[in-house]
């Protein structure tokens, strides 16, 4: 069954809890979304609250993919730049697809939904994201049209002795 994607759905307790569960499941499966396994939803909650506060302030938007029963299975947060010289591009954060749904095309569908929604904003020329080196996810983003435009060697410390590159990728929309 394919996911249904929505931009800025109402932030209900069910949505909030669904994102927390998704974030924990993705992290525990080794996903590079800001935490290392094992992680508990209470560790993630403050970060989600920051994302939700940014949404409430109009600085961030949410694209969410749900299964037919409403279960949250994919997310991506789109953050607007506040600097007056950088308002023509947005950041993409916390791109996640539930591990049980990976390999089915849901990630590609999520990235297409994000691009479609961002194009609808009208004033955005590009989408920029960063990803953790050593995971292979940069190849996935490249297959979705993103180009590597920068790399900071060893910028992400996953654990003592395990430093990863921070890879900057860009999708021009023009």
C-alpha atoms as an extended CHARMM CRD file, in Angstrom:
* protein
*
       174  EXT
         1         1  UNK       CA              0.0000000000        0.0000000000        0.0000000000  PROA      1               0.0000000000
         2         2  UNK       CA              1.3530000000        3.4220000000       -0.9260000000  PROA      2               0.0000000000
         3         3  UNK       CA              1.6230000000        6.2520000000        1.5490000000  PROA      3               0.0000000000
         4         4  UNK       CA             -0.5500000000        9.3500000000        1.4980000000  PROA      4               0.0000000000
         5         5  UNK       CA              1.5060000000       12.5360000000        1.8370000000  PROA      5               0.0000000000
         6         6  UNK       CA              0.2710000000       15.7700000000        3.3900000000  PROA      6               0.0000000000
         7         7  UNK       CA              1.7830000000       19.1870000000        4.0040000000  PROA      7               0.0000000000
         8         8  UNK       CA              1.3160000000       20.6240000000        7.4890000000  PROA      8               0.0000000000
         9         9  UNK       CA             -1.3280000000       18.2660000000        8.8570000000  PROA      9               0.0000000000
        10        10  UNK       CA             -2.8900000000       19.2970000000       12.1880000000  PROA      10              0.0000000000
        11        11  UNK       CA             -0.4550000000       18.5390000000       15.0050000000  PROA      11              0.0000000000
        12        12  UNK       CA             -2.5340000000       16.1690000000       17.0850000000  PROA      12              0.0000000000
        13        13  UNK       CA             -1.2730000000       13.9600000000       19.9120000000  PROA      13              0.0000000000
        14        14  UNK       CA             -1.4960000000       11.0100000000       17.4990000000  PROA      14              0.0000000000
        15        15  UNK       CA              0.6930000000       12.7810000000       14.9200000000  PROA      15              0.0000000000
        16        16  UNK       CA              3.2060000000       13.8900000000       17.5530000000  PROA      16              0.0000000000
        17        17  UNK       CA              3.4200000000       10.3870000000       19.0550000000  PROA      17              0.0000000000
        18        18  UNK       CA              3.6380000000        8.8470000000       15.5920000000  PROA      18              0.0000000000
        19        19  UNK       CA              6.5960000000       11.0590000000       14.6680000000  PROA      19              0.0000000000
        20        20  UNK       CA              8.3070000000       10.2000000000       17.9710000000  PROA      20              0.0000000000
        21        21  UNK       CA              7.8510000000        6.4570000000       17.3650000000  PROA      21              0.0000000000
        22        22  UNK       CA              9.0550000000        6.8060000000       13.7680000000  PROA      22              0.0000000000
        23        23  UNK       CA             12.1220000000        8.7980000000       14.8590000000  PROA      23              0.0000000000
        24        24  UNK       CA             13.0020000000        6.2010000000       17.5220000000  PROA      24              0.0000000000
        25        25  UNK       CA             12.4930000000        3.2720000000       15.1310000000  PROA      25              0.0000000000
        26        26  UNK       CA             14.5940000000        4.9120000000       12.4120000000  PROA      26              0.0000000000
        27        27  UNK       CA             17.3390000000        5.8030000000       14.9130000000  PROA      27              0.0000000000
        28        28  UNK       CA             17.3710000000        2.3100000000       16.4290000000  PROA      28              0.0000000000
        29        29  UNK       CA             17.6870000000        0.8240000000       12.9290000000  PROA      29              0.0000000000
        30        30  UNK       CA             20.8290000000        2.9190000000       12.3900000000  PROA      30              0.0000000000
        31        31  UNK       CA             19.2320000000        5.8130000000       10.5130000000  PROA      31              0.0000000000
        32        32  UNK       CA             21.2720000000        9.0280000000       10.5330000000  PROA      32              0.0000000000
        33        33  UNK       CA             18.6380000000       11.3690000000       11.9960000000  PROA      33              0.0000000000
        34        34  UNK       CA             20.5080000000       12.9920000000       14.8790000000  PROA      34              0.0000000000
        35        35  UNK       CA             20.6760000000       10.1290000000       17.3720000000  PROA      35              0.0000000000
        36        36  UNK       CA             22.5600000000        6.8520000000       17.7430000000  PROA      36              0.0000000000
        37        37  UNK       CA             20.9660000000        3.6310000000       18.9560000000  PROA      37              0.0000000000
        38        38  UNK       CA             19.6030000000        2.7440000000       21.3420000000  PROA      38              0.0000000000
        39        39  UNK       CA             17.3580000000        5.7590000000       21.7970000000  PROA      39              0.0000000000
        40        40  UNK       CA             14.1350000000        6.3300000000       23.7260000000  PROA      40              0.0000000000
        41        41  UNK       CA             11.3330000000        8.6420000000       22.6260000000  PROA      41              0.0000000000
        42        42  UNK       CA             11.9380000000       10.8390000000       25.6850000000  PROA      42              0.0000000000
        43        43  UNK       CA             15.4350000000       11.6190000000       24.3440000000  PROA      43              0.0000000000
        44        44  UNK       CA             13.9090000000       12.6230000000       21.0180000000  PROA      44              0.0000000000
        45        45  UNK       CA             10.9560000000       14.6150000000       22.3890000000  PROA      45              0.0000000000
        46        46  UNK       CA             12.8890000000       17.9040000000       22.9960000000  PROA      46              0.0000000000
        47        47  UNK       CA             14.1240000000       17.9120000000       19.3900000000  PROA      47              0.0000000000
        48        48  UNK       CA             10.6190000000       17.2770000000       18.0760000000  PROA      48              0.0000000000
        49        49  UNK       CA              9.2900000000       20.0770000000       20.2990000000  PROA      49              0.0000000000
        50        50  UNK       CA             11.8480000000       22.4280000000       18.6920000000  PROA      50              0.0000000000
        51        51  UNK       CA             10.6380000000       21.3660000000       15.2350000000  PROA      51              0.0000000000
        52        52  UNK       CA              6.9970000000       21.8660000000       16.2260000000  PROA      52              0.0000000000
        53        53  UNK       CA              7.7470000000       25.2810000000       17.7380000000  PROA      53              0.0000000000
        54        54  UNK       CA              9.4370000000       26.3250000000       14.4800000000  PROA      54              0.0000000000
        55        55  UNK       CA              6.3150000000       25.1560000000       12.6170000000  PROA      55              0.0000000000
        56        56  UNK       CA              4.0850000000       27.1990000000       14.9290000000  PROA      56              0.0000000000
        57        57  UNK       CA              6.2860000000       30.2440000000       14.2590000000  PROA      57              0.0000000000
        58        58  UNK       CA              6.0990000000       29.7260000000       10.4850000000  PROA      58              0.0000000000
        59        59  UNK       CA              9.8170000000       28.9200000000       10.1640000000  PROA      59              0.0000000000
        60        60  UNK       CA              9.3170000000       25.2510000000        9.2900000000  PROA      60              0.0000000000
        61        61  UNK       CA              6.8360000000       23.0680000000        7.3830000000  PROA      61              0.0000000000
        62        62  UNK       CA              6.1680000000       19.3420000000        7.6680000000  PROA      62              0.0000000000
        63        63  UNK       CA              5.5990000000       16.8010000000        4.9200000000  PROA      63              0.0000000000
        64        64  UNK       CA              4.2930000000       13.5790000000        6.4390000000  PROA      64              0.0000000000
        65        65  UNK       CA              3.5010000000       10.2390000000        4.8380000000  PROA      65              0.0000000000
        66        66  UNK       CA              0.8820000000        8.0530000000        6.4780000000  PROA      66              0.0000000000
        67        67  UNK       CA             -0.4050000000        4.5560000000        5.9340000000  PROA      67              0.0000000000
        68        68  UNK       CA             -4.1210000000        4.0230000000        5.3300000000  PROA      68              0.0000000000
        69        69  UNK       CA             -4.8140000000        3.6620000000        9.0540000000  PROA      69              0.0000000000
        70        70  UNK       CA             -3.0670000000        6.9810000000        9.8140000000  PROA      70              0.0000000000
        71        71  UNK       CA              0.1910000000        5.4710000000       11.0420000000  PROA      71              0.0000000000
        72        72  UNK       CA              3.0650000000        7.8990000000       10.4690000000  PROA      72              0.0000000000
        73        73  UNK       CA              5.5620000000        6.1610000000        8.1800000000  PROA      73              0.0000000000
        74        74  UNK       CA              7.6190000000        9.0130000000        6.6870000000  PROA      74              0.0000000000
        75        75  UNK       CA              8.5210000000       12.6250000000        7.4460000000  PROA      75              0.0000000000
        76        76  UNK       CA             10.5740000000       15.5190000000        6.1930000000  PROA      76              0.0000000000
        77        77  UNK       CA             10.7720000000       18.9750000000        7.7570000000  PROA      77              0.0000000000
        78        78  UNK       CA             11.3370000000       21.9690000000        5.4610000000  PROA      78              0.0000000000
        79        79  UNK       CA             12.9830000000       24.9540000000        7.1740000000  PROA      79              0.0000000000
        80        80  UNK       CA             12.9540000000       28.4630000000        5.7570000000  PROA      80              0.0000000000
        81        81  UNK       CA             16.0500000000       30.6260000000        5.9380000000  PROA      81              0.0000000000
        82        82  UNK       CA             15.7020000000       33.7350000000        8.0590000000  PROA      82              0.0000000000
        83        83  UNK       CA             18.7330000000       35.5080000000        6.5950000000  PROA      83              0.0000000000
        84        84  UNK       CA             17.5220000000       38.0820000000        4.0760000000  PROA      84              0.0000000000
        85        85  UNK       CA             20.1150000000       37.0250000000        1.4860000000  PROA      85              0.0000000000
        86        86  UNK       CA             19.2470000000       33.3150000000        1.6710000000  PROA      86              0.0000000000
        87        87  UNK       CA             15.4720000000       33.2550000000        1.5120000000  PROA      87              0.0000000000
        88        88  UNK       CA             15.5600000000       31.7820000000       -1.9960000000  PROA      88              0.0000000000
        89        89  UNK       CA             16.4280000000       28.2770000000       -0.7500000000  PROA      89              0.0000000000
        90        90  UNK       CA             15.2080000000       25.9950000000        2.0540000000  PROA      90              0.0000000000
        91        91  UNK       CA             16.7470000000       23.3550000000        4.3100000000  PROA      91              0.0000000000
        92        92  UNK       CA             15.4300000000       19.7990000000        4.4730000000  PROA      92              0.0000000000
        93        93  UNK       CA             15.7010000000       18.1260000000        7.9040000000  PROA      93              0.0000000000
        94        94  UNK       CA             14.7870000000       14.8570000000        9.5640000000  PROA      94              0.0000000000
        95        95  UNK       CA             14.0060000000       12.8890000000        6.4310000000  PROA      95              0.0000000000
        96        96  UNK       CA             12.7370000000        9.5170000000        7.6340000000  PROA      96              0.0000000000
        97        97  UNK       CA             10.9990000000        6.4320000000        6.2770000000  PROA      97              0.0000000000
        98        98  UNK       CA             10.0790000000        3.6410000000        8.6820000000  PROA      98              0.0000000000
        99        99  UNK       CA             12.5770000000        0.7650000000        8.4060000000  PROA      99              0.0000000000
       100       100  UNK       CA              9.7660000000       -1.7120000000        7.6430000000  PROA      100             0.0000000000
       101       101  UNK       CA              8.8570000000        0.3480000000        4.5650000000  PROA      101             0.0000000000
       102       102  UNK       CA             12.3400000000        0.9160000000        3.1650000000  PROA      102             0.0000000000
       103       103  UNK       CA             13.1290000000       -0.5760000000       -0.2180000000  PROA      103             0.0000000000
       104       104  UNK       CA              9.5570000000       -0.1040000000       -1.4820000000  PROA      104             0.0000000000
       105       105  UNK       CA              9.9970000000        3.3020000000       -3.1060000000  PROA      105             0.0000000000
       106       106  UNK       CA              8.5360000000        5.2460000000       -0.1670000000  PROA      106             0.0000000000
       107       107  UNK       CA             11.7250000000        7.2880000000        0.2470000000  PROA      107             0.0000000000
       108       108  UNK       CA             11.6280000000        8.3320000000       -3.3890000000  PROA      108             0.0000000000
       109       109  UNK       CA              7.9000000000        9.1270000000       -3.0220000000  PROA      109             0.0000000000
       110       110  UNK       CA              8.6700000000       11.2400000000        0.0620000000  PROA      110             0.0000000000
       111       111  UNK       CA             11.3800000000       13.1870000000       -1.7590000000  PROA      111             0.0000000000
       112       112  UNK       CA              9.0260000000       13.7570000000       -4.7160000000  PROA      112             0.0000000000
       113       113  UNK       CA              6.2930000000       14.9830000000       -2.3420000000  PROA      113             0.0000000000
       114       114  UNK       CA              8.7610000000       17.3730000000       -0.6900000000  PROA      114             0.0000000000
       115       115  UNK       CA              9.8890000000       18.7350000000       -4.0560000000  PROA      115             0.0000000000
       116       116  UNK       CA              6.2820000000       19.1550000000       -5.2180000000  PROA      116             0.0000000000
       117       117  UNK       CA              5.2900000000       21.0140000000       -2.0320000000  PROA      117             0.0000000000
       118       118  UNK       CA              8.3750000000       23.2510000000       -2.0510000000  PROA      118             0.0000000000
       119       119  UNK       CA              7.7940000000       24.1380000000       -5.7070000000  PROA      119             0.0000000000
       120       120  UNK       CA              4.3290000000       25.2400000000       -4.6060000000  PROA      120             0.0000000000
       121       121  UNK       CA              5.8560000000       27.7970000000       -2.2320000000  PROA      121             0.0000000000
       122       122  UNK       CA              6.6610000000       29.8290000000       -5.3570000000  PROA      122             0.0000000000
       123       123  UNK       CA              9.7440000000       31.7280000000       -4.2130000000  PROA      123             0.0000000000
       124       124  UNK       CA             12.1820000000       28.8810000000       -3.5500000000  PROA      124             0.0000000000
       125       125  UNK       CA             14.9760000000       28.1370000000       -6.0410000000  PROA      125             0.0000000000
       126       126  UNK       CA             16.6060000000       25.1550000000       -4.2960000000  PROA      126             0.0000000000
       127       127  UNK       CA             16.3980000000       22.5920000000       -1.5240000000  PROA      127             0.0000000000
       128       128  UNK       CA             19.5030000000       21.9590000000        0.5450000000  PROA      128             0.0000000000
       129       129  UNK       CA             20.1730000000       19.1260000000        2.9800000000  PROA      129             0.0000000000
       130       130  UNK       CA             23.0320000000       17.5420000000        4.8380000000  PROA      130             0.0000000000
       131       131  UNK       CA             23.5950000000       13.8620000000        5.4100000000  PROA      131             0.0000000000
       132       132  UNK       CA             26.0040000000       11.7040000000        7.3690000000  PROA      132             0.0000000000
       133       133  UNK       CA             28.8180000000       10.1340000000        5.3970000000  PROA      133             0.0000000000
       134       134  UNK       CA             29.4050000000        6.4010000000        5.5670000000  PROA      134             0.0000000000
       135       135  UNK       CA             25.7160000000        5.5050000000        5.3600000000  PROA      135             0.0000000000
       136       136  UNK       CA             25.2190000000        5.4720000000        1.5890000000  PROA      136             0.0000000000
       137       137  UNK       CA             22.2500000000        7.8070000000        1.8750000000  PROA      137             0.0000000000
       138       138  UNK       CA             24.0950000000       10.3680000000       -0.2450000000  PROA      138             0.0000000000
       139       139  UNK       CA             23.7360000000        7.9450000000       -3.1820000000  PROA      139             0.0000000000
       140       140  UNK       CA             19.9850000000        7.8000000000       -2.5370000000  PROA      140             0.0000000000
       141       141  UNK       CA             19.7050000000       11.6070000000       -2.5370000000  PROA      141             0.0000000000
       142       142  UNK       CA             21.8050000000       11.7610000000       -5.7170000000  PROA      142             0.0000000000
       143       143  UNK       CA             19.3600000000        9.3440000000       -7.3670000000  PROA      143             0.0000000000
       144       144  UNK       CA             16.6080000000       11.8500000000       -6.4680000000  PROA      144             0.0000000000
       145       145  UNK       CA             18.4440000000       14.6430000000       -8.3170000000  PROA      145             0.0000000000
       146       146  UNK       CA             20.4740000000       16.1700000000       -5.4710000000  PROA      146             0.0000000000
       147       147  UNK       CA             24.1040000000       17.0870000000       -6.1400000000  PROA      147             0.0000000000
       148       148  UNK       CA             26.8920000000       17.0560000000       -3.5920000000  PROA      148             0.0000000000
       149       149  UNK       CA             28.0600000000       20.6580000000       -3.2040000000  PROA      149             0.0000000000
       150       150  UNK       CA             30.2080000000       20.3860000000       -0.0920000000  PROA      150             0.0000000000
       151       151  UNK       CA             31.7130000000       18.0580000000        2.4610000000  PROA      151             0.0000000000
       152       152  UNK       CA             33.1680000000       18.6720000000        5.9100000000  PROA      152             0.0000000000
       153       153  UNK       CA             35.4380000000       15.7530000000        6.7970000000  PROA      153             0.0000000000
       154       154  UNK       CA             34.9180000000       14.2520000000       10.2420000000  PROA      154             0.0000000000
       155       155  UNK       CA             32.3120000000       16.8440000000       11.2900000000  PROA      155             0.0000000000
       156       156  UNK       CA             29.9210000000       14.2910000000       12.8290000000  PROA      156             0.0000000000
       157       157  UNK       CA             31.1460000000       12.2850000000       15.8170000000  PROA      157             0.0000000000
       158       158  UNK       CA             28.9310000000        9.2150000000       16.0740000000  PROA      158             0.0000000000
       159       159  UNK       CA             31.1210000000        7.6660000000       18.7820000000  PROA      159             0.0000000000
       160       160  UNK       CA             34.6900000000        7.8970000000       20.0170000000  PROA      160             0.0000000000
       161       161  UNK       CA             36.8640000000        7.0230000000       17.0340000000  PROA      161             0.0000000000
       162       162  UNK       CA             33.9230000000        7.1190000000       14.6050000000  PROA      162             0.0000000000
       163       163  UNK       CA             33.8580000000       10.4900000000       12.8830000000  PROA      163             0.0000000000
       164       164  UNK       CA             31.8110000000       10.9030000000        9.6950000000  PROA      164             0.0000000000
       165       165  UNK       CA             31.7410000000       13.4900000000        6.9440000000  PROA      165             0.0000000000
       166       166  UNK       CA             28.9200000000       16.0150000000        6.8600000000  PROA      166             0.0000000000
       167       167  UNK       CA             27.8040000000       16.0080000000        3.2180000000  PROA      167             0.0000000000
       168       168  UNK       CA             25.9390000000       19.0340000000        1.8260000000  PROA      168             0.0000000000
       169       169  UNK       CA             23.5850000000       18.3140000000       -1.0880000000  PROA      169             0.0000000000
       170       170  UNK       CA             21.4730000000       20.6430000000       -3.2330000000  PROA      170             0.0000000000
       171       171  UNK       CA             18.4940000000       20.2160000000       -5.5140000000  PROA      171             0.0000000000
       172       172  UNK       CA             18.0810000000       23.2240000000       -7.8240000000  PROA      172             0.0000000000
       173       173  UNK       CA             14.4070000000       23.8390000000       -8.6410000000  PROA      173             0.0000000000
       174       174  UNK       CA             14.9500000000       26.3390000000      -11.4690000000  PROA      174             0.0000000000
